[in-house]
């Protein structure tokens, strides 16, 4: 009797596990849901991110979008999201970030409420490249993403985004050569810089600059008159002047992609 009871319990447990997996598995690529999410992904990234036709994205972004990025921080409204795209992705056509989806990595999971489809989760991997004039596009990083879509008034809208595990491919690390700059040029960049999330102090350090932000200290070396690089991280720092030739901000890029713009104060 005891063995029969144990066998029955095991059988019920296996059935429960099977039903759980069957009811919550990802959909097939041929399914209507998968194809709908794939279409929206293309609109958001091919049209929006890659070509900067931001108007194509409008209907597919939730007003209360929350976007969490492990390198550049969060965007917590649709307005902030579009502002970040305009400033960081679409502001410099001479060094344009490009996103490519690894289609074989994509998983789509339906979300139901009492049997009614109300949302979907999309997981996958994507790669980011930089496109420069007269150069072949080059890979800068790869990352994992999770997108939460909600079906609202028969339209799918992106509501929550996790973008994480960004990795720089070792073969794409670009070596820079330091040059010498006159002391008076280096002195132009000395001062305090501040953004909504970062405070930075720049001082002269021999034939380079020292950047201090909180407990972090970093030596950055010149590769041109206004462009500096770090030997410790894949970062570059571009100092921007206004029409009066005064330094107004510092643009920080990681692997060629803008991650921060810090204004001089």
GUBAZA-270784 format. One record per residue: y, z, x of N, C-alpha, C, O, CB in turn; residue in three letters. Coordinates in steps of 0.2 Angstrom, whole numbers, padded with zeros to 4 digits, always signed. Atoms other than C-alpha are relative to their C-alpha. Glycine has a CB too. Example, Ala and Ser with C-alpha at 12.3 -4.5 7.8 and 13.67 -1.06 7.14 Angstrom:
residues 2
-0006+0000+0004-0022+0039+0062+0006+0000+0004+0005+0003+0009+0000+0006-0005Ala -0006-0001-0004-0005+0036+0068+0005+0003-0004+0011+0004-0001+0002-0007+0002Ser 
end
This chain:
residues 265
-0006+0000+0004+0000+0000+0000+0006+0000+0004+0011-0003+0003+0000+0006-0005Unk -0006-0001-0004+0012+0005+0014+0001-0007+0003+0007-0009+0004-0001+0005+0005Unk -0001+0006-0003+0009-0012+0023+0003-0005-0005+0007-0009-0003-0006-0003+0003Unk -0003+0005+0005+0012-0022+0007+0007+0002-0002+0011-0003-0003-0004+0001-0007Unk -0007-0002+0002+0028-0012+0003+0004-0002+0006+0010-0005+0004+0000+0007-0001Unk -0004+0002-0006+0034-0016+0021+0001-0007+0000+0006-0010+0001-0003+0003+0006Unk -0001+0007+0000+0030-0034+0019+0004-0003-0005+0008-0007-0004-0007-0003-0001Unk -0005+0002+0006+0039-0035+0002+0007+0001+0002+0011-0003+0001-0002+0004-0006Unk -0007-0001-0002+0054-0027+0010+0003-0005+0005+0008-0007+0004+0001+0007+0003Unk -0002+0005-0005+0054-0039+0024+0001-0007-0003+0006-0010-0001-0005-0001+0005Unk -0001+0006+0003+0052-0054+0013+0007+0000-0004+0010-0005-0004-0006-0001-0005Unk -0007-0001+0003+0067-0048+0002+0006-0001+0004+0011-0004+0003+0000+0006-0004Unk -0005+0000-0005+0077-0046+0017+0002-0007+0003+0007-0009+0003-0001+0005+0006Unk +0000+0007-0002+0073-0063+0023+0004-0005-0005+0008-0009-0003-0006-0003+0002Unk -0003+0004+0006+0078-0071+0006+0007+0002+0000+0011-0003-0001-0004+0002-0006Unk -0007-0002+0000+0094-0061+0006+0004-0004+0006+0010-0006+0004+0001+0007+0000Unk -0004+0004-0005+0099-0068+0023+0000-0007-0001+0005-0010+0001-0004+0002+0007Unk +0000+0007+0002+0094-0085+0018+0005-0002-0005+0009-0007-0004-0007-0003-0002Unk -0005+0002+0005+0105-0085+0003+0007+0001+0002+0011-0003+0000-0002+0005-0006Unk -0006-0002-0003+0119-0077+0012+0002-0006+0004+0008-0009+0004+0000+0006+0004Unk -0002+0006-0004+0119-0091+0025+0001-0006-0004+0005-0010-0002-0006-0001+0005Unk +0000+0006+0004+0116-0105+0012+0007+0000-0004+0010-0005-0005-0006+0000-0005Unk -0006+0000+0004+0131-0099+0002+0006+0000+0004+0012-0001+0001+0000+0006-0005Unk -0006-0001-0004+0143-0097+0016+0000-0005+0006+0004-0004+0011+0001+0007+0003Unk +0001+0004-0006+0138-0111+0028+0006-0006+0000+0009-0007-0005-0006-0004+0000Unk -0005+0005+0000+0150-0125+0034-0002-0006-0003-0008-0007-0004+0001-0001+0008Unk +0002+0006+0003+0151-0141+0025-0001-0006+0004+0000-0005+0010+0006-0002-0005Unk +0002+0005-0004+0144-0157+0031+0007-0005+0001+0011-0005-0003-0005-0004-0004Unk -0006+0005-0001+0157-0170+0039+0001-0005-0005+0006-0008-0006-0001-0003+0007Unk -0001+0005+0005+0153-0182+0025+0002+0003-0006+0004-0001-0011-0007-0003-0001Unk -0002-0003+0006+0158-0170+0012+0008-0001-0002+0012-0003+0003-0001+0008+0000Unk -0006+0001+0002+0174-0172+0002+0005+0005+0003+0011+0003+0005+0001+0000-0008Unk -0004-0006-0003+0181-0155+0008+0002-0002+0007+0007-0001+0010-0003+0007-0001Unk +0000+0002-0007+0178-0160+0026+0005-0005+0002+0010-0005+0006-0006-0001+0004Unk -0005+0006+0000+0187-0177+0024+0007+0002-0001+0011-0001+0002-0003-0005-0004Unk -0007-0002+0001+0202-0169+0016+0003+0004+0005+0009+0003+0007-0001+0004-0007Unk -0003-0004-0005+0204-0156+0029+0002-0004+0007+0007-0004+0010-0004+0006+0002Unk -0001+0005-0006+0202-0170+0043+0006-0004-0001+0010-0005+0003-0006-0004+0000Unk -0006+0004+0002+0215-0180+0034+0007+0004+0001+0011+0001+0004+0000-0003-0007Unk -0006-0004-0001+0228-0166+0034+0001+0002+0007+0006+0002+0009-0001+0007-0004Unk -0001-0001-0007+0224-0162+0052+0003-0006+0003+0008-0005+0008-0007+0001+0003Unk -0003+0006-0003+0229-0180+0056+0007+0000-0001+0011-0002+0003-0004-0006-0002Unk -0007+0000+0002+0245-0179+0046+0004+0005+0004+0009+0004+0007+0001+0002-0007Unk -0004-0006-0003+0250-0162+0054+0001-0002+0008+0006+0000+0011-0004+0006-0001Unk +0000+0001-0007+0245-0167+0072+0002-0007+0003+0006-0008+0007-0006+0002+0003Unk -0001+0007-0002+0245-0186+0074+0008-0002-0002+0012-0004+0002-0005-0005-0003Unk -0007+0002+0003+0261-0189+0063+0005+0005+0002+0010+0004+0005+0000+0000-0007Unk -0005-0005-0002+0270-0172+0066+0000+0002+0007+0005+0001+0010-0002+0006-0004Unk +0000-0002-0007+0265-0165+0083+0001-0006+0005+0005-0005+0009-0006+0004+0002Unk +0000+0005-0005+0262-0181+0092+0006-0005+0000+0009-0007+0005-0007-0004+0000Unk -0005+0005+0001+0274-0193+0084+0007+0003-0002+0012+0000-0002-0002-0005-0005Unk -0006-0003+0003+0287-0180+0078+0003-0003-0006+0009-0002-0007+0005+0000+0006Unk -0002+0002+0007+0288-0187+0061-0001+0006-0004-0006+0007-0008-0004-0006-0003Unk +0001-0007+0003+0291-0169+0055+0000+0000-0008-0003+0004-0011+0005+0005+0002Unk -0001+0001+0007+0295-0175+0037-0007-0001-0003-0008+0002-0009+0004-0005-0002Unk +0007+0001+0002+0276-0180+0035-0003+0007-0001-0008+0007-0005-0004-0004+0004Unk +0004-0007+0000+0271-0161+0037+0003+0004-0005-0001+0009-0007+0001+0003+0007Unk -0004-0004+0005+0283-0154+0024-0005+0003-0005-0005+0009-0006+0006-0003-0003Unk +0004-0002+0006+0271-0153+0009-0006+0004+0002-0009+0007-0002-0002-0006-0004Unk +0007-0003-0001+0256-0147+0019+0001+0007+0004-0004+0010+0007-0003-0005+0005Unk -0002-0007-0003+0265-0131+0027+0002+0005-0005+0007+0004-0009+0005-0001+0006Unk -0001-0006+0004+0265-0115+0017+0007+0003+0002+0008+0004+0008-0005+0005+0000Unk -0006-0003-0001+0282-0107+0015+0000+0007+0004+0004+0008+0008+0004+0002-0006Unk +0001-0006-0004+0275-0091+0022-0005+0000+0005-0009+0004+0007-0003+0006-0005Unk +0004+0002-0005+0266-0099+0036+0000+0006+0005+0006+0008+0007+0001-0007+0003Unk +0001-0004-0006+0260-0087+0050-0004-0003+0005-0009-0005+0004-0003+0007-0002Unk +0003+0004-0006+0257-0095+0067-0001+0005+0006+0005+0007+0008+0004-0006+0001Unk +0000-0005-0006+0250-0084+0081-0003-0004+0006-0009-0006+0006-0005+0006-0002Unk +0002+0004-0006+0249-0092+0098+0000+0005+0006+0004+0010+0007+0006-0005+0002Unk +0001-0005-0005+0242-0082+0113+0004-0001+0006+0004+0003+0011-0007+0000+0002Unk -0004+0001-0005+0255-0089+0125+0008+0000-0002+0012+0004+0002-0001-0007+0004Unk -0007+0000+0002+0271-0092+0116+0002+0004-0006+0008+0004-0008+0002-0007-0002Unk -0001-0004+0005+0270-0079+0103+0000-0002-0007-0003-0008-0008+0007+0003+0001Unk +0001+0002+0007+0271-0079+0084+0006-0004-0003+0012-0003-0001-0001+0006-0004Unk -0005+0002+0004+0281-0089+0071-0002+0002-0007-0008+0001-0009+0000-0008+0000Unk +0002-0004+0006+0281-0080+0054+0003-0003-0006+0003-0001-0012+0002+0007+0000Unk -0003+0004+0005+0290-0093+0043-0001-0007+0001-0001-0009+0007+0007+0002-0002Unk +0000+0007+0000+0289-0111+0039+0006-0003+0004+0006-0007+0008+0000-0004-0007Unk -0006+0001-0003+0307-0112+0045+0000+0001+0008+0002-0004+0012+0006+0004-0003Unk +0001-0002-0007+0303-0104+0062-0005-0005+0003-0004-0007+0009-0002+0007+0001Unk +0005+0005-0003+0288-0116+0064+0003-0006+0001+0002-0009+0007-0006+0000-0005Unk -0003+0007-0001+0298-0132+0062+0006+0001+0005+0006-0004+0009+0003-0002-0007Unk -0005-0001-0005+0312-0125+0073-0003+0000+0007-0001-0003+0012+0004+0007-0001Unk +0004+0000-0006+0299-0122+0087-0002-0007+0002-0002-0009+0007-0006+0005+0000Unk +0002+0007-0001+0292-0139+0085+0006-0004+0002+0005-0008+0007-0003-0003-0007Unk -0005+0004-0002+0309-0147+0086+0003+0001+0007+0004-0003+0011+0006+0001-0005Unk -0002-0002-0006+0314-0137+0101-0005-0001+0006-0003-0003+0011+0003+0007+0000Unk +0005+0000-0005+0298-0136+0111-0004-0006+0000-0007-0008+0006-0004+0006-0001Unk +0005+0006+0000+0288-0152+0106+0004-0006+0000+0001-0011+0003-0005+0001-0006Unk -0004+0007+0001+0301-0165+0101+0006-0001+0003+0010-0005+0002+0000+0000-0008Unk -0007+0000-0003+0316-0161+0111+0000-0005+0006+0006-0007+0008+0002+0007+0002Unk +0000+0004-0006+0311-0171+0127-0005-0005+0000-0011-0005+0002-0001+0005+0006Unk +0005+0006+0001+0303-0188+0124-0002-0002+0007-0007-0006+0008+0003-0006-0003Unk +0002+0002-0007+0302-0190+0143-0005+0004+0003-0009+0002+0008+0006+0000+0005Unk +0006-0005-0002+0289-0176+0144-0002+0002-0006-0001+0008-0008+0003+0005+0005Unk +0002-0002+0007+0281-0176+0127-0007+0003+0000-0012-0001+0002+0000-0007-0004Unk +0007-0002+0001+0266-0165+0123-0004-0004-0005-0001-0006-0010+0001+0008-0002Unk +0004+0003+0004+0252-0173+0115-0007+0004-0002-0010+0007+0003-0002-0007+0003Unk +0006-0004+0002+0237-0165+0105-0005-0005-0002-0004-0009-0005+0002+0005-0006Unk +0006+0004+0002+0220-0172+0104-0006+0004-0002-0007+0009+0001-0003-0004+0006Unk +0005-0004+0003+0207-0165+0093-0007-0002+0003-0009-0008+0003+0000-0001-0008Unk +0007+0001-0002+0189-0163+0099-0004+0000-0006-0006+0005-0008-0003+0005+0006Unk +0003+0001+0007+0181-0170+0083-0007+0003+0000-0009+0006-0006+0000-0007-0002Unk +0007-0003+0001+0163-0164+0087+0000+0007+0000-0005+0010-0002-0004-0002+0006Unk +0000-0007+0000+0169-0146+0088+0002+0003-0007+0002+0009-0008+0005+0002+0005Unk -0003-0003+0006+0176-0145+0071-0005+0002-0005-0010-0001-0006+0004-0006-0004Unk +0004-0003+0005+0169-0134+0058+0004+0002-0006+0010+0004-0005-0004+0007+0002Unk -0004-0002+0006+0175-0132+0040-0004+0004-0005-0010+0002-0007+0002-0007-0004Unk +0004-0004+0005+0170-0118+0028+0004+0001-0006+0010+0003-0006-0001+0007+0004Unk -0003-0001+0006+0174-0117+0010+0002+0007-0002-0002+0012+0000-0003-0003-0006Unk -0001-0007+0002+0182-0101+0002+0000-0001-0008+0004-0005-0011+0007+0002+0003Unk +0000+0000+0007+0178-0098-0016+0002+0007-0003+0002+0012+0000-0007-0001-0002Unk -0001-0006+0004+0184-0086-0029-0003+0000-0007-0001-0004-0011+0008+0001-0001Unk +0004+0000+0006+0171-0083-0043-0002-0007-0001-0002-0010-0007+0004+0002-0006Unk +0003+0006+0001+0164-0100-0040+0006-0006+0001+0004-0012+0000-0003-0001-0006Unk -0005+0005+0000+0181-0109-0039+0003-0001+0007+0005+0004+0010+0006+0002-0005Unk -0003+0001-0006+0187-0117-0023+0007+0001+0001+0011-0002-0003-0002-0007+0003Unk -0007-0001-0001+0203-0110-0017+0003-0001+0007+0009-0001+0008+0002+0007-0002Unk -0002+0001-0007+0204-0112+0002-0006-0002+0004-0011-0004+0002+0003+0007+0002Unk +0005+0003-0005+0195-0118+0018+0003+0003+0007+0009+0004+0008+0000-0007+0000Unk -0001-0002-0007+0194-0112+0036-0002-0006+0004-0008-0008+0003-0004+0007+0002Unk +0002+0005-0005+0194-0125+0050+0000+0003+0007+0005+0006+0009+0005-0006-0001Unk +0001-0002-0007+0188-0120+0067-0001-0006+0005-0004-0011+0002-0006+0005+0001Unk +0001+0006-0004+0188-0131+0082+0003+0001+0007+0006+0006+0009+0002-0006-0003Unk -0003+0000-0007+0194-0135+0100+0005-0006+0000+0003-0012-0003-0006-0001+0005Unk -0004+0005-0001+0208-0146+0105+0003+0000+0007+0003+0005+0010+0006+0000-0005Unk -0002+0000-0007+0216-0152+0121+0008-0002-0001+0010-0006-0005-0004-0005+0004Unk -0008+0002-0001+0235-0154+0126+0001-0004+0006-0001-0002+0011+0004+0006-0001Unk -0002+0005-0006+0242-0168+0137+0007+0000+0000+0011+0002-0004-0004-0007-0001Unk -0007+0002+0000+0259-0173+0143+0000-0007+0002-0003-0010+0006+0003+0004+0006Unk -0001+0007-0001+0265-0190+0142+0007-0001+0003+0012+0001+0000+0000-0004-0007Unk -0007+0001-0003+0279-0195+0154+0001-0008+0001-0004-0012+0000+0000+0003+0007Unk -0002+0007-0001+0288-0212+0156-0003-0003+0006-0003+0000+0012+0007-0001+0000Unk +0003+0004-0005+0278-0224+0167-0005+0004+0004-0007+0003+0010+0006-0002+0005Unk +0005-0003-0003+0264-0212+0170-0006+0001-0005-0004+0000-0011+0002+0008+0002Unk +0005-0001+0005+0247-0210+0162+0000+0007-0002+0002+0012+0001-0007-0001+0004Unk +0000-0007+0002+0245-0195+0151-0005+0004+0004-0010+0002+0006-0002+0000-0008Unk +0005-0004-0003+0237-0180+0159-0001+0006-0003+0003+0009-0007+0003+0001+0007Unk +0002-0006+0003+0228-0165+0153+0003+0006+0003+0003+0007+0009-0008+0000+0000Unk -0003-0007-0003+0237-0148+0154-0004+0006-0002-0004+0011+0001+0007+0000-0003Unk +0004-0006+0002+0226-0136+0144-0004-0002-0006-0004-0007-0009+0005+0005-0003Unk +0005+0001+0006+0212-0134+0131+0001+0007-0004+0002+0012+0000-0007-0002+0002Unk -0001-0006+0004+0212-0121+0117-0005+0000-0006-0007-0005-0008+0007+0001-0002Unk +0004-0001+0006+0202-0114+0102+0005+0001-0006+0011+0004-0005-0005+0006+0001Unk -0004-0001+0005+0210-0114+0085-0004+0002-0006-0009+0000-0007+0005-0006-0002Unk +0003-0002+0006+0207-0107+0068+0006-0001-0005+0011+0002-0005-0003+0007-0001Unk -0005+0002+0005+0217-0114+0053-0003+0002-0007-0009+0001-0009+0001-0007-0001Unk +0001-0002+0007+0217-0106+0035+0004-0005-0004+0010-0004-0004+0001+0007-0001Unk -0003+0005+0005+0221-0119+0021-0001+0003-0007-0006+0006-0008-0003-0007+0001Unk +0000-0002+0006+0225-0114+0004+0002-0006-0005+0006-0010-0004+0005+0006-0002Unk -0001+0005+0005+0224-0125-0011+0005+0002-0005+0003+0006-0009-0007-0003-0004Unk -0005-0002+0005+0240-0124-0021+0003-0006-0004+0005-0011-0001+0006+0003+0004Unk -0002+0005+0005+0244-0135-0036-0003-0007+0003+0000-0012+0003+0008-0001+0000Unk +0004+0006-0002+0230-0147-0030+0002-0003+0007+0001-0009+0008+0001-0005-0005Unk -0002+0003-0006+0238-0149-0013-0002+0006+0006-0001+0012+0005+0008-0001+0001Unk +0002-0005-0005+0231-0141+0003+0006+0001+0005+0010-0003+0007-0006-0003+0004Unk -0005-0002-0004+0243-0131+0013-0002+0005+0006-0007+0009+0004+0006+0004-0004Unk +0001-0004-0005+0242-0123+0030+0003+0006+0000+0009+0007+0000+0001-0004+0007Unk -0004-0006+0001+0245-0105+0028-0001+0005+0006+0004+0009+0007-0004+0004-0006Unk +0001-0004-0006+0238-0096+0044-0003-0004+0005-0007-0008+0004-0004+0007-0002Unk +0003+0004-0006+0235-0102+0061-0001+0005+0006+0003+0009+0007+0005-0005+0003Unk +0001-0003-0006+0227-0094+0076-0001-0005+0006-0006-0009+0005-0006+0005+0000Unk +0001+0005-0006+0229-0104+0093-0001+0005+0006+0004+0008+0008+0006-0004+0000Unk +0001-0005-0005+0221-0095+0107-0005-0003+0005-0008-0008+0005-0003+0007-0003Unk +0004+0002-0006+0210-0095+0123+0002-0007+0003-0002-0011+0005-0007-0002-0003Unk -0002+0006-0004+0221-0108+0131-0002+0001+0007-0001+0006+0011+0008+0000+0000Unk +0002+0000-0007+0214-0113+0148+0003-0006+0003+0003-0012+0000-0008+0000+0000Unk -0003+0005-0004+0221-0124+0161-0006-0003+0004-0009+0001+0008+0005+0002+0005Unk +0005+0002-0004+0208-0136+0169+0002+0000+0007+0007-0002+0009-0001-0008-0003Unk -0001-0001-0007+0206-0133+0187+0002-0007+0003+0006-0007+0008-0006+0003+0003Unk -0001+0006-0004+0206-0151+0192+0007-0003-0002+0009-0008+0001-0005-0005-0003Unk -0006+0003+0001+0223-0154+0184+0006+0005+0002+0012+0003+0001+0001+0000-0008Unk -0005-0004-0003+0232-0140+0194+0005-0005+0004+0002-0008+0009-0003+0006+0004Unk -0004+0005-0004+0247-0150+0201+0004+0004+0005+0007+0009+0004+0006-0003-0005Unk -0003-0003-0006+0254-0145+0218+0007-0002+0001+0008-0008+0000-0004-0001+0006Unk -0007+0001-0001+0272-0144+0221+0002+0001+0007+0000+0006+0010+0005+0004-0005Unk -0003-0001-0007+0282-0145+0237+0007+0003+0000+0011+0000-0004+0000-0006+0004Unk -0006-0003+0000+0296-0133+0240+0005-0004+0004+0003-0006+0010+0000+0007+0002Unk -0005+0003-0004+0313-0140+0246+0005+0006+0002+0005+0011-0001+0003-0006-0003Unk -0005-0005-0002+0328-0131+0254+0006-0002-0004+0008-0008-0005+0001+0000+0008Unk -0007+0000+0004+0344-0128+0244+0005+0004+0003+0004+0009+0006-0001+0001-0007Unk -0006-0003-0003+0361-0123+0250+0001+0007-0004-0001+0007-0010+0006-0004+0000Unk -0001-0007+0004+0365-0104+0246+0005-0001-0006+0004+0003-0011+0003+0004+0006Unk -0005+0000+0006+0380-0109+0235-0004-0003-0006-0002-0002-0012+0006-0005+0002Unk +0003+0002+0006+0368-0119+0224-0005+0005-0003-0005+0006-0009-0005-0007+0002Unk +0004-0006+0002+0355-0105+0223+0004+0005-0004+0002+0008-0009-0004+0003+0006Unk -0004-0006+0003+0369-0093+0219+0003-0002-0008+0004+0002-0012+0007+0001+0004Unk -0001+0002+0007+0373-0104+0203-0004+0003-0005-0002+0004-0011+0001-0007-0001Unk +0005-0002+0005+0357-0098+0195+0000+0008-0001-0004+0010-0005-0006-0003+0002Unk +0001-0008+0000+0359-0079+0199+0004+0002-0007+0009+0000-0008+0003+0003+0006Unk -0003-0003+0006+0362-0069+0183-0005+0003-0005-0011+0003-0003+0005-0005-0004Unk +0004-0003+0005+0355-0062+0167-0001-0005-0005+0003-0009-0007+0003+0006-0003Unk +0002+0004+0005+0346-0072+0154-0004+0004-0006-0008+0008-0004-0005-0006+0003Unk +0003-0004+0005+0340-0067+0137-0002-0005-0006+0002-0009-0008+0004+0005-0003Unk +0002+0003+0006+0330-0074+0122-0002+0005-0005-0001+0011-0004-0006-0005+0001Unk +0001-0005+0005+0324-0065+0106-0006+0004+0002-0007+0009+0000-0002-0004-0006Unk +0006-0003-0002+0308-0060+0115+0000+0002+0008-0004+0007+0010-0006-0004-0001Unk +0001+0000-0007+0312-0060+0134+0007+0002+0003+0012-0001+0001-0003-0006+0003Unk -0006-0001-0004+0325-0053+0146-0001-0001+0007-0006+0002+0009+0003+0008-0001Unk +0002+0002-0007+0326-0060+0163+0006+0001+0005+0012+0000+0003-0002-0007+0000Unk -0005+0000-0005+0336-0056+0179-0002-0004+0006-0007-0004+0008+0001+0008+0002Unk +0001+0004-0005+0338-0069+0192+0004+0002+0006+0010+0003+0005+0001-0008-0002Unk -0004-0002-0006+0343-0065+0210-0003-0005+0006-0008-0008+0005-0001+0007+0002Unk +0002+0005-0005+0343-0075+0226-0005+0004+0005-0004+0010+0006+0006-0002+0004Unk +0005-0003-0005+0328-0071+0238-0001-0006+0005-0006-0010+0005-0007+0001-0004Unk +0000+0005-0006+0330-0081+0255+0001-0007-0003+0006-0008-0006-0007+0001+0003Unk -0002+0006+0002+0328-0099+0251-0004-0001-0007-0007-0007-0008-0003-0006+0005Unk +0003+0001+0007+0321-0096+0233+0004+0005-0005+0009+0008-0003-0008+0002+0001Unk -0003-0004+0004+0325-0086+0218-0006+0006-0002-0012+0004-0002+0002-0003-0007Unk +0005-0006+0002+0317-0069+0212+0001+0001-0008+0007+0002-0010+0001+0006+0004Unk -0001-0001+0007+0314-0068+0193-0003+0007-0002-0009+0008+0000-0003-0005-0004Unk +0002-0007+0002+0312-0050+0186+0000+0000-0008+0006+0000-0011+0004+0006+0003Unk +0000-0001+0007+0307-0047+0168-0005+0006-0002-0011+0005-0001-0003-0007-0004Unk +0003-0006+0001+0302-0029+0164-0004+0002+0006+0000+0002+0011-0006-0001-0006Unk +0004-0001-0006+0288-0025+0176-0002-0006+0004-0005-0005+0010-0006+0005-0001Unk +0002+0006-0003+0285-0043+0181+0005-0002+0005+0011-0003+0003-0002-0005-0005Unk -0004+0003-0005+0292-0050+0197-0003-0006+0003-0009-0006+0004+0001+0005+0006Unk +0003+0007-0002+0290-0068+0202+0005-0003+0004+0011-0004+0003-0002-0004-0006Unk -0005+0004-0004+0297-0078+0216-0001-0008-0002-0007-0010-0003-0003+0001+0008Unk +0000+0007+0002+0301-0096+0211+0004-0004+0005+0009-0002+0007+0003-0001-0008Unk -0002+0004-0005+0304-0110+0223+0003-0006-0002+0000-0009-0007-0005-0001+0006Unk -0003+0006+0002+0315-0125+0222-0004-0006+0001-0007-0007+0007+0007-0001+0003Unk +0003+0006-0001+0307-0142+0219+0005-0006-0001+0003-0012+0001-0007-0001-0004Unk -0006+0005+0000+0323-0151+0215+0006+0005-0001+0006+0011+0000-0001-0005-0006Unk -0006-0004+0000+0341-0145+0213+0000+0005-0006+0003+0010-0005+0006-0005+0000Unk +0000-0005+0006+0338-0137+0196-0007+0001-0003-0007+0005-0008+0004-0003-0005Unk +0007-0002+0003+0319-0136+0194-0004+0004+0006-0004+0002+0011-0003-0007-0001Unk +0004-0005-0004+0309-0122+0201-0007+0001-0002-0009-0001-0008+0004+0007+0001Unk +0007-0001+0002+0290-0118+0202-0002+0006+0003+0001+0009+0007-0004-0006+0002Unk +0003-0006-0002+0279-0103+0204-0007-0002+0004-0010-0007+0001-0001+0005-0006Unk +0007+0001-0003+0264-0103+0216-0005+0004-0003-0011+0003-0001+0001+0001+0008Unk +0005-0005+0003+0256-0089+0206-0002-0002-0007-0007+0001-0009+0003+0007+0000Unk +0002+0002+0007+0255-0098+0189+0002-0007-0001+0007-0009+0002+0004+0005-0005Unk -0002+0007+0001+0256-0115+0182+0007-0001-0004+0007-0004-0010-0005-0004-0004Unk -0007+0000+0003+0275-0113+0177+0005-0003+0004+0005-0003+0010+0002+0008-0001Unk -0006+0003-0003+0291-0122+0180+0006+0003-0003+0005+0005-0009+0000-0008+0000Unk -0006-0003+0003+0308-0116+0177+0006-0005+0001+0008-0006+0007+0002+0007+0003Unk -0005+0005+0000+0322-0129+0173+0007+0004-0002+0007+0006-0007-0001-0006-0004Unk -0006-0003+0001+0340-0123+0174+0005-0006-0003+0006-0011+0000+0004+0003+0006Unk -0003+0005+0004+0351-0132+0161+0008+0001+0000+0010+0007+0000-0002-0001-0007Unk -0007+0000+0000+0370-0136+0163+0003-0003-0006+0000-0007-0010+0003-0003+0006Unk -0004+0003+0006+0383-0139+0149+0005-0006+0003+0004-0007+0009+0004+0005-0003Unk -0005+0005-0002+0397-0152+0150+0004+0002+0005+0007-0002+0009+0004-0003-0006Unk -0004-0003-0005+0407-0141+0161-0004+0002+0006-0001+0005+0011+0004+0006-0003Unk +0004-0001-0006+0393-0140+0174-0002+0008+0001-0003+0010+0006+0003-0003+0006Unk +0002-0008-0001+0389-0121+0170-0007+0001-0003-0009-0003-0008+0006+0004-0004Unk +0007-0001+0002+0372-0115+0168+0000+0004-0006+0003+0009-0007-0004+0005+0006Unk +0000-0003+0007+0368-0111+0150-0007+0003-0002-0007+0007-0006+0002-0005-0005Unk +0007-0002+0002+0349-0108+0149-0005-0002+0006-0004-0006+0010-0002-0002-0006Unk +0005+0001-0004+0333-0108+0158-0006-0002-0004-0008+0002-0009-0002+0006+0005Unk +0006+0002+0004+0318-0118+0151-0006+0001+0004-0007-0001+0009+0001-0008-0002Unk +0006-0001-0003+0301-0112+0155-0006-0004-0003-0006-0004-0009-0002+0008-0001Unk +0006+0005+0003+0286-0124+0154-0006+0003+0004-0007+0005+0009+0001-0007+0002Unk +0006-0001-0002+0268-0120+0156-0004-0006+0000-0005-0009-0006-0004+0006-0004Unk +0003+0006-0001+0258-0135+0162+0004-0006-0004+0001-0010-0007-0007+0000-0004Unk -0005+0005+0002+0273-0146+0157+0002+0001-0008+0006-0003-0010-0004-0006+0000Unk -0002-0001+0007+0274-0139+0139+0005+0006-0001+0004+0012+0002-0006+0002-0004Unk -0005-0005+0001+0289-0129+0134-0003+0007-0003-0006+0006-0009+0007-0002-0004Unk +0002-0007+0003+0285-0110+0131+0005+0004-0002+0005+0009-0006-0005+0003+0004Unk -0006-0005+0001+0302-0102+0131+0006-0003+0003+0007-0007+0008-0001+0007+0004Unk -0006+0002-0002+0320-0106+0132+0005+0006+0000+0006+0010-0005+0004-0005-0005Unk -0004-0007-0001+0331-0091+0139+0007-0002+0001+0008-0005+0007-0004+0004+0005Unk -0007+0001-0001+0349-0092+0137+0004+0005+0005+0002+0011+0006+0004+0000-0007Unk -0004-0004-0005+0361-0086+0151+0005+0004-0004+0008+0002-0009+0004-0004+0005Unk -0005-0004+0004+0372-0071+0145+0005+0003+0005+0010+0006+0003-0004+0006-0003Unk 
end
